[in-house]
Amino acid sequence: MKKNILITLISCMLLAFTACGSNQVSAAKEENISENEAETVKIAYLPITHSLAVLEEAEELAENNEINVELVKYGSWPELLDALNSGQVDGASVLIELAMKSKAEGIGIKAVALGHKDGNVIVVSNDIEDGADLKGKTIAIPHRQSSHNILVNDALAENGLTIDDVEIVELAPTEMPSALAAGTIDGYCVAEPFGAMGVSIGAGKVLYESNELWEDSVCCALVITDSFIENNSETAKAFVDGYKTAGENLTTEQAKTVAEKYLNQTDEVLDISLEWISYDDLEITEEMYDQLSEKVIEYGLLDNPPSYSEFVWNEF
């Protein structure tokens, strides 16, 4: 009898210990899952050379087993912006003017770094000799809220023209080189490598590089949602720091290696495109942001751009 009681007590103790162990394992698993989630940042991007800094960072962090960067590719700015504004992603490499407009409309995002410097061109048909020849022509841009719109306005102003002297159309970047070749447009300004594609196929030539119109021009930016920053501040800081370092280390050779993996372009197109762009020193300074805001207002992109302190996060 005593033996049976002893066996029963031992069995109960073992069951209790096993249950406790199971709970501890479950708790540990949940804790590990939470930690893994806290160290993952989901970033939206378009397959363009302007996104190479964030693509390079994802490669470097994966090799070092540090922050997990989950890249989410989109095919157009509207699709990407919808994902960003609705919180489907934690951040994005995006046209900064689009992000400014979202911020002005109450979306909780912060710009944390530039995507690149310069790296845009105005490509025109081969029969256009100079900027004055743009009068009466049809020029394509990818989106009204873009530095490409600003650069076209700058080019027109450089030649005593205004936006009223040309016809501006919005066109998908992938369609621009073929549209120029077909003669349905006379020129375009767009994110790379689509300018280089137009040159590569002989459809047109470069009328202006962006630095000729606006030195160190601001175009794309890396933005992160307020919620991610608030809930994962240390991870956000480490991610931004790693991003800037990746940009500093992105030589032309390495940029081409990353581009070959993600962009599916020919060597000739990438070689041309990478001549126009740089990724070093990606900090958004108040001076450059104020200049951007002035252009945004002057050319009618946005009446009420957010202030530098409202929009730019630089607590690193």
C-alpha positions in Angstrom: 0.0 0.0 0.0 2.7 2.4 1.0 4.6 1.4 -2.1 1.6 2.3 -4.3 1.2 5.7 -2.6 4.9 6.4 -3.1 4.7 5.5 -6.7 1.6 7.8 -7.1 3.3 10.7 -5.4 6.4 10.3 -7.6 4.3 10.1 -10.7 2.4 13.3 -9.8 5.7 15.1 -9.1 7.1 14.0 -12.5 3.9 15.2 -14.2 4.1 18.5 -12.4 7.7 18.9 -13.3 7.1 18.0 -16.9 4.2 20.5 -17.2 6.3 23.2 -15.6 9.1 22.4 -18.0 6.7 22.6 -20.9 5.5 26.0 -19.8 9.0 27.2 -19.5 9.9 26.0 -23.0 6.8 27.6 -24.4 7.6 30.8 -22.6 11.1 30.6 -23.9 9.9 30.0 -27.4 7.5 32.9 -27.2 10.3 35.1 -25.8 12.6 34.1 -28.7 9.8 34.8 -31.2 9.3 38.2 -29.7 13.0 38.9 -29.8 13.2 37.8 -33.4 10.3 40.0 -34.3 11.8 42.9 -32.5 15.0 42.5 -34.6 13.2 42.3 -37.9 12.5 45.3 -40.0 10.3 45.0 -43.1 11.4 47.4 -45.9 9.5 48.2 -49.1 11.5 49.0 -52.2 11.3 49.3 -56.0 14.0 47.5 -58.1 15.9 50.7 -59.0 19.5 51.9 -58.5 18.1 54.5 -56.0 17.4 51.6 -53.6 20.9 50.0 -53.7 22.0 51.3 -50.3 19.2 49.5 -48.5 19.7 46.4 -50.6 23.4 46.4 -49.8 22.6 46.8 -46.1 20.3 43.8 -46.2 23.1 41.8 -47.7 25.6 42.9 -45.1 23.3 42.3 -42.1 22.4 38.8 -43.4 26.1 37.9 -43.6 26.7 39.2 -40.0 23.5 37.6 -38.6 22.5 41.0 -37.2 19.2 42.7 -37.8 17.0 40.8 -40.1 15.9 43.0 -43.0 12.9 41.6 -44.8 12.8 43.2 -48.3 9.4 43.6 -49.9 9.5 44.4 -53.6 6.8 46.5 -55.3 6.2 47.4 -59.0 5.1 51.0 -58.7 5.2 53.9 -56.3 1.4 53.9 -55.6 1.6 50.2 -54.6 4.6 50.9 -52.3 3.0 54.0 -50.8 -0.2 52.1 -50.0 1.8 49.5 -48.2 3.8 52.1 -46.2 0.8 54.3 -45.4 -1.3 51.3 -44.2 1.4 49.9 -42.0 2.0 46.7 -44.0 5.8 47.5 -43.9 8.0 49.1 -41.3 9.7 51.4 -43.7 10.5 52.1 -47.3 13.0 53.5 -49.8 10.7 56.0 -51.4 10.4 59.3 -53.3 10.9 61.8 -50.5 8.1 64.1 -51.9 5.6 61.2 -51.7 6.6 60.7 -48.1 6.4 64.4 -47.3 2.8 64.4 -48.7 1.9 61.4 -46.6 3.3 63.1 -43.5 1.4 66.2 -44.2 -1.8 64.1 -44.5 -1.2 62.7 -41.0 0.6 59.4 -41.7 3.1 58.5 -39.0 6.4 58.2 -40.7 9.9 59.8 -40.4 12.6 60.3 -42.9 15.9 58.9 -41.5 18.4 59.1 -44.4 18.7 59.9 -48.0 18.5 57.1 -50.5 21.3 58.5 -52.6 22.6 61.8 -54.0 22.0 62.9 -57.6 21.5 59.9 -59.9 18.8 61.4 -62.2 18.9 62.6 -65.7 16.6 64.3 -68.2 16.7 62.2 -71.4 15.4 63.7 -74.6 15.0 62.6 -78.2 18.1 62.9 -80.3 16.8 65.8 -82.4 16.5 68.1 -79.4 19.6 70.3 -79.3 19.2 72.3 -76.0 16.8 73.2 -73.2 15.1 75.9 -75.3 13.9 73.1 -77.7 11.8 71.7 -74.9 9.1 74.3 -75.6 5.9 72.6 -76.9 7.3 69.1 -76.2 5.8 66.2 -74.2 7.8 65.3 -71.2 7.1 62.2 -69.0 7.7 62.0 -65.2 6.8 59.0 -62.9 4.7 61.0 -60.5 3.8 64.6 -59.8 5.2 64.2 -56.3 8.8 63.6 -57.3 12.1 65.2 -57.7 11.8 64.4 -61.4 9.0 66.9 -61.6 11.2 69.4 -59.8 14.2 68.8 -62.1 12.0 69.3 -65.2 10.8 72.6 -63.7 14.4 73.5 -63.0 15.5 72.7 -66.5 12.6 74.8 -68.0 13.5 77.7 -65.7 17.1 77.5 -66.8 15.9 78.2 -70.3 13.3 80.9 -69.6 10.4 78.5 -69.8 7.7 77.3 -67.4 5.7 74.1 -67.0 3.0 75.7 -69.1 5.3 75.7 -72.1 5.4 71.8 -72.2 3.0 69.0 -71.8 3.7 66.9 -68.7 2.5 63.3 -68.6 2.8 60.7 -65.9 4.1 57.4 -67.2 5.3 54.1 -65.7 9.1 54.2 -65.6 9.4 50.9 -67.5 7.5 52.4 -70.4 9.5 55.5 -70.8 12.4 54.3 -72.9 10.1 52.6 -75.4 7.8 55.6 -75.5 10.7 57.8 -76.4 11.9 55.4 -79.0 8.4 55.3 -80.5 8.1 59.1 -80.5 5.0 59.3 -78.2 7.0 61.4 -75.8 9.9 63.8 -76.5 11.8 63.3 -73.2 11.5 62.1 -69.6 13.0 62.3 -66.2 12.8 59.2 -64.0 14.6 57.1 -61.4 17.5 55.0 -62.7 18.2 52.8 -64.4 15.5 53.8 -66.9 17.3 56.9 -68.1 20.3 54.8 -68.8 18.1 52.3 -70.7 16.9 55.0 -73.1 20.5 56.0 -73.8 21.6 52.4 -74.1 19.1 51.6 -76.8 19.8 54.8 -78.7 16.4 56.2 -78.2 17.7 59.5 -76.8 20.5 61.4 -75.1 21.1 63.1 -71.8 20.1 66.7 -71.9 20.9 67.4 -68.2 22.3 65.4 -65.3 20.6 66.3 -62.0 23.7 67.8 -60.5 23.9 70.4 -63.3 20.5 71.7 -62.2 20.5 71.0 -58.5 23.7 70.0 -56.8 23.4 67.1 -54.4 19.7 66.9 -55.3 17.4 65.1 -52.9 15.3 62.4 -54.5 14.6 59.2 -52.6 14.8 58.7 -48.8 14.7 55.9 -46.3 11.6 56.3 -44.1 10.5 54.4 -41.1 7.1 54.3 -39.4 6.6 56.1 -36.1 5.2 52.9 -34.6 8.4 50.9 -35.4 10.6 53.7 -34.0 8.6 53.9 -30.8 8.4 50.1 -30.2 11.9 49.2 -31.5 13.9 52.3 -31.0 17.3 50.6 -30.5 16.7 48.3 -33.5 15.7 51.4 -35.5 18.8 53.3 -34.6 21.1 50.3 -35.3 19.3 49.8 -38.7 19.8 53.4 -39.7 23.4 53.4 -38.6 24.0 50.2 -40.6 22.2 51.7 -43.6 24.5 54.8 -43.6 27.6 52.7 -43.3 26.4 50.5 -46.2 26.1 53.6 -48.3 29.6 54.8 -47.4 31.0 51.4 -48.3 29.1 51.1 -51.6 31.7 51.4 -54.2 30.7 51.4 -57.9 31.9 47.8 -58.2 29.9 46.7 -55.2 26.9 48.7 -56.3 27.0 46.9 -59.6 27.2 43.5 -57.9 24.1 44.3 -55.8 22.3 45.7 -58.8 23.0 42.6 -60.9 21.3 40.5 -58.2 18.2 42.7 -57.7 17.6 44.8 -60.8 17.9 42.4 -63.8 19.6 44.9 -66.1 22.4 44.6 -68.6 26.0 45.5 -67.8 25.9 48.4 -70.2 22.8 49.9 -68.5 24.2 49.5 -65.0 27.6 51.0 -66.1 25.9 54.1 -67.5 23.5 54.5 -64.6 26.1 54.2 -61.8 28.1 57.0 -63.3 25.5 59.5 -62.2 24.8 58.4 -58.6 26.5 58.4 -55.2 25.6 56.9 -51.8 28.1 58.4 -49.4 27.0 60.8 -46.7 23.3 60.0 -46.6 22.4 62.3 -43.8 19.4 64.6 -44.4 20.6 68.1 -43.3 18.2 70.9 -42.4 19.7 73.0 -45.1 19.1 70.5 -47.9 15.6 69.8 -46.6 14.7 73.5 -46.5 15.9 73.9 -50.1 13.7 70.9 -51.1 10.7 72.3 -49.3 11.1 75.6 -51.1 11.2 73.9 -54.5 8.1 71.7 -53.5 6.2 74.9 -52.7 7.5 76.9 -55.7 6.6 74.3 -58.2 3.2 73.5 -56.7 3.9 70.0 -55.5 2.7 70.6 -51.9 1.5 73.8 -50.2 2.3 72.7 -46.7 5.4 70.5 -46.5 6.2 69.2 -43.0 8.9 71.0 -41.2 12.4 69.5 -40.7 11.8 68.8 -37.0 8.4 67.1 -37.8 9.6 64.9 -40.6 13.3 64.1 -40.1 14.4 61.7 -37.3 18.1 62.0 -36.5 18.4 60.8 -33.0 21.3 58.4 -33.5 
